[in-house]
Structure formats: structure tokens, C-alpha cells
Amino acid sequence: MPLSELGARPSLERSWVSRAVAGLVEVGWVTRGPNPLDARSWLVMLTADGDARA
């Protein structure tokens, strides 16, 4: 899901969500990649390890 949508669900600021996602990428719980439908945004997806943690 795009970062903007991820932040909108719990009413969080986009900058906070971006930092949180970066931390989750570092520990290998999510991946972040380009959005093929919108070059200005990223898509975030759980990894298998992230899914197991969730």
C-alpha cells in the first residue's frame, strides 16, 4: 500500500510513517519499492518475517 494511505489509516503524519517504515525495512520486516501506478510514491509490503511477527 502507498505510504500516504498507510499513514492516513491511523491519522499519522507522513514523515512519522516514513521513518517508521525505514526502521521496519532495516530489520527486514517490510520491503519498500516504487509504485508502478504513481512514480511519486512507494509501495510497502510485509516480508515473510514481518508477516510472522505481525
The first five atom37 places (N, CA, C, CB, O) and aatype in JSON, in Angstrom:
{
  "aatype": [12, 14, 10, 15, 6, 10, 7, 0, 1, 14, 15, 10, 6, 1, 15, 17, 19, 15, 1, 0, 19, 0, 7, 10, 19, 6, 19, 7, 17, 19, 16, 1, 7, 14, 2, 14, 10, 3, 0, 1, 15, 17, 10, 19, 12, 10, 16, 0, 3, 7, 3, 0, 1, 0],
  "atom_mask": [
    [1, 1, 1, 1, 1],
    [1, 1, 1, 1, 1],
    [1, 1, 1, 1, 1],
    [1, 1, 1, 1, 1],
    [1, 1, 1, 1, 1],
    [1, 1, 1, 1, 1],
    [1, 1, 1, 0, 1],
    [1, 1, 1, 1, 1],
    [1, 1, 1, 1, 1],
    [1, 1, 1, 1, 1],
    [1, 1, 1, 1, 1],
    [1, 1, 1, 1, 1],
    [1, 1, 1, 1, 1],
    [1, 1, 1, 1, 1],
    [1, 1, 1, 1, 1],
    [1, 1, 1, 1, 1],
    [1, 1, 1, 1, 1],
    [1, 1, 1, 1, 1],
    [1, 1, 1, 1, 1],
    [1, 1, 1, 1, 1],
    [1, 1, 1, 1, 1],
    [1, 1, 1, 1, 1],
    [1, 1, 1, 0, 1],
    [1, 1, 1, 1, 1],
    [1, 1, 1, 1, 1],
    [1, 1, 1, 1, 1],
    [1, 1, 1, 1, 1],
    [1, 1, 1, 0, 1],
    [1, 1, 1, 1, 1],
    [1, 1, 1, 1, 1],
    [1, 1, 1, 1, 1],
    [1, 1, 1, 1, 1],
    [1, 1, 1, 0, 1],
    [1, 1, 1, 1, 1],
    [1, 1, 1, 1, 1],
    [1, 1, 1, 1, 1],
    [1, 1, 1, 1, 1],
    [1, 1, 1, 1, 1],
    [1, 1, 1, 1, 1],
    [1, 1, 1, 1, 1],
    [1, 1, 1, 1, 1],
    [1, 1, 1, 1, 1],
    [1, 1, 1, 1, 1],
    [1, 1, 1, 1, 1],
    [1, 1, 1, 1, 1],
    [1, 1, 1, 1, 1],
    [1, 1, 1, 1, 1],
    [1, 1, 1, 1, 1],
    [1, 1, 1, 1, 1],
    [1, 1, 1, 0, 1],
    [1, 1, 1, 1, 1],
    [1, 1, 1, 1, 1],
    [1, 1, 1, 1, 1],
    [1, 1, 1, 1, 1]
  ],
  "atom_positions": [
    [[0.85, -1.17, 0.0], [0.0, 0.0, 0.0], [0.89, 1.23, 0.0], [-0.97, 0.0, 1.22], [2.0, 1.17, 0.55]],
    [[0.47, 2.31, -0.59], [1.26, 3.53, -0.59], [1.43, 4.08, 0.83], [0.61, 4.59, -1.49], [0.55, 3.93, 1.68]],
    [[2.59, 4.71, 1.08], [2.86, 5.3, 2.39], [1.78, 6.28, 2.82], [4.2, 6.0, 2.39], [1.4, 6.31, 3.99]],
    [[1.27, 7.06, 1.88], [0.24, 8.05, 2.24], [-1.02, 7.37, 2.77], [-0.1, 8.92, 1.02], [-1.64, 7.86, 3.7]],
    [[-1.38, 6.24, 2.18], [-2.56, 5.52, 2.66], [-2.28, 4.85, 4.01], [-3.0, 4.46, 1.62], [-3.14, 4.81, 4.89]],
    [[-1.07, 4.33, 4.16], [-0.69, 3.71, 5.42], [-0.78, 4.7, 6.56], [0.73, 3.13, 5.33], [-1.24, 4.36, 7.65]],
    [[-0.34, 5.94, 6.33], [-0.41, 6.96, 7.36], [-1.8, 7.5, 7.6], [0.0, 0.0, 0.0], [-2.12, 7.93, 8.71]],
    [[-2.62, 7.49, 6.57], [-3.97, 8.04, 6.7], [-4.87, 7.15, 7.56], [-4.59, 8.22, 5.33], [-5.78, 7.65, 8.22]],
    [[-4.62, 5.86, 7.55], [-5.49, 4.95, 8.3], [-5.48, 5.25, 9.8], [-5.05, 3.5, 8.07], [-6.56, 5.38, 10.38]],
    [[-4.31, 5.38, 10.45], [-4.34, 5.72, 11.88], [-4.18, 7.23, 12.12], [-3.25, 4.97, 12.61], [-3.93, 7.63, 13.26]],
    [[-4.32, 8.05, 11.1], [-4.19, 9.51, 11.2], [-2.8, 9.93, 11.69], [-5.25, 10.06, 12.15], [-2.67, 10.75, 12.59]],
    [[-1.77, 9.36, 11.08], [-0.39, 9.7, 11.41], [0.2, 10.62, 10.35], [0.47, 8.43, 11.56], [-0.22, 10.59, 9.19]],
    [[1.18, 11.43, 10.75], [1.86, 12.3, 9.79], [2.73, 11.46, 8.87], [2.7, 13.37, 10.52], [3.31, 10.46, 9.29]],
    [[2.81, 11.88, 7.63], [3.56, 11.13, 6.63], [5.03, 10.99, 7.0], [3.43, 11.81, 5.29], [5.63, 9.95, 6.74]],
    [[5.63, 12.03, 7.6], [7.04, 11.95, 7.97], [7.27, 10.88, 9.03], [7.54, 13.31, 8.48], [8.28, 10.18, 9.0]],
    [[6.34, 10.75, 9.98], [6.48, 9.73, 11.02], [6.37, 8.34, 10.4], [5.41, 9.91, 12.12], [7.14, 7.45, 10.73]],
    [[5.42, 8.16, 9.49], [5.24, 6.87, 8.84], [6.48, 6.51, 8.03], [4.0, 6.88, 7.94], [6.91, 5.36, 8.04]],
    [[7.04, 7.48, 7.34], [8.24, 7.24, 6.53], [9.39, 6.76, 7.4], [8.64, 8.52, 5.78], [10.09, 5.81, 7.03]],
    [[9.61, 7.4, 8.56], [10.68, 6.97, 9.47], [10.4, 5.58, 10.03], [10.84, 7.97, 10.63], [11.31, 4.76, 10.14]],
    [[9.17, 5.32, 10.39], [8.8, 4.0, 10.93], [9.02, 2.91, 9.89], [7.33, 4.0, 11.4], [9.55, 1.84, 10.21]],
    [[8.63, 3.17, 8.66], [8.81, 2.19, 7.59], [10.3, 1.95, 7.34], [8.12, 2.65, 6.29], [10.71, 0.82, 7.11]],
    [[11.1, 3.01, 7.37], [12.54, 2.85, 7.17], [13.12, 1.92, 8.24], [13.26, 4.23, 7.22], [13.98, 1.09, 7.93]],
    [[12.67, 2.05, 9.46], [13.13, 1.16, 10.53], [12.71, -0.27, 10.29], [0.0, 0.0, 0.0], [13.47, -1.2, 10.54]],
    [[11.48, -0.46, 9.8], [11.0, -1.81, 9.51], [11.74, -2.43, 8.33], [9.49, -1.78, 9.22], [11.96, -3.64, 8.3]],
    [[12.14, -1.61, 7.37], [12.95, -2.1, 6.25], [14.3, -2.56, 6.78], [13.12, -0.98, 5.16], [14.81, -3.61, 6.37]],
    [[14.89, -1.79, 7.68], [16.2, -2.13, 8.24], [16.2, -3.49, 8.93], [16.64, -1.07, 9.23], [17.16, -4.25, 8.79]],
    [[15.14, -3.81, 9.65], [15.09, -5.1, 10.35], [14.55, -6.22, 9.47], [14.24, -4.98, 11.6], [14.51, -7.37, 9.9]],
    [[14.13, -5.89, 8.24], [13.7, -6.91, 7.3], [12.25, -7.32, 7.41], [0.0, 0.0, 0.0], [11.87, -8.38, 6.91]],
    [[11.43, -6.51, 8.05], [10.02, -6.87, 8.23], [9.14, -6.37, 7.1], [9.51, -6.31, 9.54], [8.05, -6.9, 6.89]],
    [[9.58, -5.36, 6.36], [8.85, -4.88, 5.19], [9.82, -4.58, 4.07], [8.02, -3.63, 5.54], [11.01, -4.4, 4.29]],
    [[9.29, -4.53, 2.86], [10.04, -4.05, 1.71], [9.36, -2.78, 1.21], [10.14, -5.13, 0.58], [8.16, -2.59, 1.39]],
    [[10.14, -1.93, 0.6], [9.6, -0.69, 0.04], [10.09, -0.61, -1.39], [10.05, 0.57, 0.87], [11.29, -0.71, -1.66]],
    [[9.17, -0.43, -2.31], [9.53, -0.35, -3.72], [8.7, 0.67, -4.44], [0.0, 0.0, 0.0], [7.7, 1.16, -3.91]],
    [[9.1, 1.01, -5.67], [8.37, 2.02, -6.43], [6.95, 1.56, -6.76], [9.11, 2.35, -7.7], [6.7, 0.37, -6.98]],
    [[6.06, 2.51, -6.8], [4.67, 2.25, -7.17], [4.56, 2.38, -8.68], [3.68, 3.23, -6.43], [4.79, 3.47, -9.21]],
    [[4.22, 1.31, -9.4], [4.15, 1.4, -10.86], [3.02, 2.31, -11.35], [3.96, 0.01, -11.44], [3.04, 2.74, -12.5]],
    [[2.06, 2.6, -10.49], [0.95, 3.46, -10.89], [1.17, 4.93, -10.56], [-0.31, 2.99, -10.23], [0.46, 5.8, -11.06]],
    [[2.17, 5.21, -9.69], [2.43, 6.59, -9.27], [3.91, 6.72, -8.92], [1.53, 6.99, -8.07], [4.33, 6.31, -7.84]],
    [[4.68, 7.3, -9.81], [6.13, 7.39, -9.62], [6.52, 8.24, -8.41], [6.77, 7.97, -10.86], [7.67, 8.2, -7.98]],
    [[5.59, 9.01, -7.86], [5.89, 9.85, -6.69], [5.76, 9.1, -5.37], [4.99, 11.05, -6.68], [6.09, 9.65, -4.32]],
    [[5.28, 7.86, -5.42], [5.03, 7.16, -4.16], [5.72, 5.79, -4.14], [3.53, 6.99, -3.94], [6.18, 5.3, -5.17]],
    [[5.78, 5.2, -2.97], [6.36, 3.88, -2.75], [5.26, 2.92, -2.31], [7.49, 3.93, -1.7], [4.27, 3.33, -1.71]],
    [[5.45, 1.65, -2.59], [4.57, 0.61, -2.07], [5.31, -0.11, -0.96], [4.12, -0.38, -3.19], [6.5, -0.4, -1.08]],
    [[4.62, -0.42, 0.12], [5.2, -1.1, 1.26], [4.5, -2.45, 1.4], [5.07, -0.25, 2.57], [3.27, -2.53, 1.38]],
    [[5.31, -3.52, 1.55], [4.74, -4.85, 1.71], [5.47, -5.6, 2.82], [4.82, -5.65, 0.38], [6.68, -5.45, 2.99]],
    [[4.72, -6.39, 3.57], [5.33, -7.24, 4.59], [6.19, -8.31, 3.95], [4.25, -7.87, 5.47], [5.84, -8.86, 2.9]],
    [[7.33, -8.61, 4.58], [8.11, -9.77, 4.18], [7.55, -10.98, 4.91], [9.63, -9.56, 4.49], [6.67, -10.83, 5.76]],
    [[8.04, -12.16, 4.61], [7.6, -13.36, 5.32], [7.9, -13.23, 6.81], [8.27, -14.62, 4.75], [7.08, -13.61, 7.64]],
    [[9.08, -12.7, 7.14], [9.44, -12.5, 8.55], [8.52, -11.45, 9.2], [10.93, -12.06, 8.67], [8.1, -11.62, 10.35]],
    [[8.22, -10.41, 8.48], [7.31, -9.38, 9.0], [5.91, -9.92, 9.23], [0.0, 0.0, 0.0], [5.24, -9.57, 10.21]],
    [[5.47, -10.79, 8.32], [4.15, -11.4, 8.47], [4.12, -12.3, 9.7], [3.78, -12.2, 7.2], [3.14, -12.33, 10.45]],
    [[5.19, -13.04, 9.91], [5.27, -13.91, 11.08], [5.26, -13.09, 12.36], [6.52, -14.8, 11.02], [4.65, -13.49, 13.35]],
    [[5.94, -11.93, 12.36], [5.98, -11.06, 13.54], [4.61, -10.42, 13.8], [7.04, -9.96, 13.35], [4.21, -10.25, 14.95]],
    [[3.91, -10.08, 12.73], [2.6, -9.43, 12.89], [1.6, -10.41, 13.42], [2.11, -8.85, 11.56], [0.44, -10.06, 13.63]]
  ]
}
